Amino acid sequence: MSGHSKWANIKNKKEKTDSQRGKVFTKIGREIAIAVKEGGADPANNSKLRDIISKAKAANMPNDNITRSIKKAAGEGGNVNYEEGTYEGYGPGGMALIVQVVTDNRNRTAAEIRHLFDKYGNGMGNSGCVSWMFDKKGLIVIERTSDIDEDELMMQALDVGAEDFVPQDDCFEIYTAPSDYYAVREALEARGFSFLSAELSMIPSNTVNVTDQETVDKITRLLDMFEDNDDVQEVFHNAILPDDEDE
């Protein structure tokens, strides 16, 4: 997979969620709670928290909201304990999906995700049923602008530990090993680069081209339903939709 459809999916997701900023901020707040629980409330000593703060700023989350979320997660009053979970299954057209959640009630969330898979997809599977089709990678996306020299950026990215550099029409995609992701991101940030997106991602090793409009509509409906679920943080899939190819 070139990664292009992944970025197209990110752009589509941002367009859909701009009108639902409150829901987006709530989901990011849960990620902050997990990060603080795992590594403490000081971003200087918690690379995962730094990454989520960057994600929050990219989503235009106000600094006050970010600070409140960190303080709430670190304070004694934070009664809610969130945990991360992953569900796998199949969607229309033979697509494979990985759904990552953050929840305060695993039983409720599992039932809701299973219901969405059953109603709009082709069923939820056991752990590992589709994850073997994906590679976990760090993915950093930098906007293509006139002041960025492609060759220079590629050399700098590889110099700080990136595995691969993929130029696209509107952006540059930089891939890293999961263990190198934070170091590469911070090194590029220190060199003055800003990111359209930076995350640990699941990149499909094979893709499914979907051209039938009825199937495209079913896939879009399923992805929308997952996105609307408060517990769902990320959805990764291996379907190439017509809009992805056109982007």
N, C-alpha and C positions, 0 to 999 in steps of 0.2 A: 504493500500500500504506500502510495507516495506521501500520504498525509494530507493531501489537499482537501479531500472530502471531510477529514477531521476538522480542519479549520473552517470549512464551509458550515459544518454543523455547529461549531462554536458561534459563528456569526449569526446563524439563524436563531440559536438559542438566546443570544443577547437581544436580538430584535424582538423576540416574543416576550422576554421578561422585563424589558424596560418599563412597561406599563404595570408591572407587578413588583415594584422595587421593595415594598414591605416584605413580601414573601421571600425575595432573594436575600434581604438583610437578615431575616430570621434564620435562613439556612446557613448563611455565613456565620452568624452568631453561634450556631451549634458546632460548626467546625472550630471556631475559636475556643469553645468550651472543651472540646476534645484535646486540642493542642496544648492548652494551659494545664489540663489535668496530666498530660503526658510529660510535658517539659518545662512547666513553670510559666509565670506571667511576664517574664522579662524577654522581649523579642531579641535582645542582644545575645542571649544564651539559648534561644529556642528557634532553630531554623524553620521548623514547621509553622510556628506562629508568625514568623516574619513573612513566610510565603502566603499565608492566609490574609495577613494584613495587606499585602500587595494585591491580592485577589479582591479584597474588600474595596480598596481604593479604585481599582479598575472598574468595579461595579458602581462607582460613585457613592459608596457608603460614607456618610459624614464621619469625620474624625471623632466627634463626640460619641457616636454610636459604637465605634470601634473600641474606644476607651472604656465605655460603660460595659461592653460585652466582656472585655478582659477583666475588669474589676469584679464583675458579677461572677465570672468563672473562678476567680481566685479567692473570692470572699467566702466566709463561713455560711453566708445565707444562700449559697448556691445549692439548693436541695436536689435539683434535678440532675441525675446522672445519665449522661448520654453514652451510647456505645455505637461503634461502627459495625456494619454488616454488609455482606455481599450476596446477591442472588443472581442466578444464571438461568437462562431459558431461551426459548425460540419465539420468533415473531413471524409475521406474514412473509411469504416468499422465501422461506428457509433461512432468514437472517438469524444471526446469533446475537444475544444481548447479555451484557453484564450491568447490573444495577447496584450502585453503591449507595448505602443509606447511613444516616445517623439518627438514632431513635432512643426514646426513653422507655419504650415498651416493645421489645423484640417480637412478642407473640402477635400484637396488633399489627405491626408492620409486615411481618411475614404473611399474615392472612390477607392484608391489602395488596401486597405485591403479587401473591399467588392469584388473587381474584383478577387483577389487571392482565396478567399473563394468560389466564384462562379465557377471559372475556374478549380481549382484543388481540391476543397473540396466539401462539401454538403451544402454550403450556410452559410452566416453570419446571426446570430440571434439577437434578442433584448437583451439589457442589462439584465443580470440575468438569461439568458436562460440555461447556463451551470455552472455558478459560484457556484450554490448551490451544485454541485458535488465536490467542492474543499474546502479545509480548508487552510486559510492563516496561515503559520507557519514560524518561523525563522529556517533555516537549515544551520548548520555548519558541514563541512566535514573535518575530520582530517585523514591524511594518516596513515595506519597501518604500524608501523615499530617495529623493535625488541626492541627498547628502550622505548616503550610506554606500560605500563602495563594496560590491558583492564579494570580490576576491579578498579584500581586506577583512571583512566580517567573517568570511569562512576561515581564514587563517587564524584569526583571533579566537573563534569558537573552538576550533580543533586544538589550538594551543592551550586552552584552559581545560581541556578534557572531554569535549563533545565527541560523540561517536560518529555522527552523520550530520550533513548540512544539505538541506533540500531547498533550492530557490523555487518560489512560485511567482505567479504573475503579480500578486499584490503583497507578498510577504516572504519572509525567509523562515524556514522551520529548522530548528536545531534540536537534534535528538541526543539523549545521554543515557548511560546506564543508570538504573534507579539509585544506586549508591553514590553516583557522581552528580546527581541532579542539583542538589542545593549548592554545592561548591561551584559548579559551572554557572548557575544562575547568578550567584553573588559576585563571581568574578566578572561576568559581563556587565552586571549592574554597576560595579565599581569602575568599569571602563566607560561609563556614561550611556550605556544603551538602556532604552525603555522597552517594555514588552506589551504586545497586544494580549498575550496570554502566556502563562507559565504554570505548568502543572505536571504532576505524575499522571500519566495517561496509559490507557490500554490500547495498543495499536494492533489491529487485526493482521494476521499473517496471510489471510486470503479474504477476498471480498465477494459480495453477491451483487451483481448489477440488476437493478430493478427498473423496468421500463413500463410495465403494465400499470396504467393509471389507477385502476381499482386497488391494486396492491400497494401502490405508493400512498394512496389515501388512507389505507388501513395502517400502514406503518406510521404515517404522520399522526394519526389518531392515537396510536399506542404511545408514541414518544410524548405527545402532548399530555396524555393521562399520567405518565410517569412524572413529567415535569411539574404537573399540578399537585402532586402528592408532597405534603410538607416534609416527609421523612427522606425523600429521595434527593441525594446530593449530585450524583453524576450518573449518566447512562452512556455506555460505550457499545457500539454495534458495528457490524461489518457490511452494512448495506450501502451501496452507492446509488443515490437517488438522482433523478434528472437535474434538479437544481444544483446538486453538488458538482455535476459534470460541467454545468454552464458557468459556475462561478469563476 
